[in-house]
Each structure stands twice: as structure tokens, then as C-alpha cells.
């Protein structure tokens, strides 16, 4: 029973994170998907092409994204 509760809570937290990320910056939801898929380093060129920006801009987005996620889990 505890495992099921933990799974439901985890899913709810992830859903809320996704919702807040998309409301903050639409590209942030894409970054979350890439990070969860283990593609943190390999997604830069793909996202740069998708959003029509340079890889340097995507690296800046990644830094902003990581701060946002840390603050989300810290409750800020």
C-alpha cells in the first residue's frame, strides 16, 4: 500500500512540475523530457534546431531550467 501511495504522490509531483515548467517557459517541458530520458548532454543541438536558436542559448536555457527545478523541489 505504501508503494502505491508513494507512486501516486511521485506522479502528482511530476505532473505539477510539468505544469509549472510549461507555464514558465514552454521549452522547459521539452528539457524535462530530455533530462528524464538521460539525454541532458546530447539534446543541445536537437533543441537548438527545434527552437531556432544557437546551442549557446540552449545551454543558457539548461542553466535556467536546472535552477527552476531545484527551486521547485526546495519549495521556493
N, C-alpha and C positions, 0 to 999 in steps of 0.2 A: 504493500500500500504506500509506503514512504517513497519507493522508487517512482511510482506513478505520480505522486504529488510533486516530487522534485522535477520530473519530466514536464509536467503541466506548467509549473512555475517557470522553468527554463524557457519553455516555448513562449509563454506570455512575455517574459523579459525580452526575448529576441524580437517578438512582434512589435513591442513598444519601441525598441531600439531602431528597428527598420522604419517605423512610422516617423520617429523623430528625425532620423537621418534624412529621409526623403523630404520632410518639411523644411529642414535646414538647408540642404543642398541636394538637388536630385542626383548628382553624380555620386554622392556619398553612399547611396544604396548599392550602386554598382561596385564601389570599392569594398563594401562589406561582403558582397557575394564573392569577389575575387579573393579577399583575405581568407574567408571561410573555406574556399576551395584550395587553399595552400598556394595561391598564385600572387602573393604580395610583391615579389620582385619581378615576376615575368609579365605582369599585366600592364606595365607602364606604356609601352608602345601601342598596345591594343586600345587602351583608354584614350591616349593622345589622338589616335586616328578617329576614334568614335566621336570625341567631343571637339575635334578640330583645333586642338591646342598643342603646344610643344610638350615634350617629355619632361622638361623642367617644370612646367606648370603642373603636370600630373604629380610630380614629386612634392610640390608645394601642397597640392590637394591632399596627398597622403599624410603629410605632417599635420594639417588641419584636421583631417579625419581622425587620426590617432589621438589627438588632444580631445576632440569631441567625445570619442568612445571612452577614454579614461575618465573624463568628467561625468559622463552618463553613469558609469559604474561606481564612481565615487559619490554620486548623489548630488552633484553640483548643477 
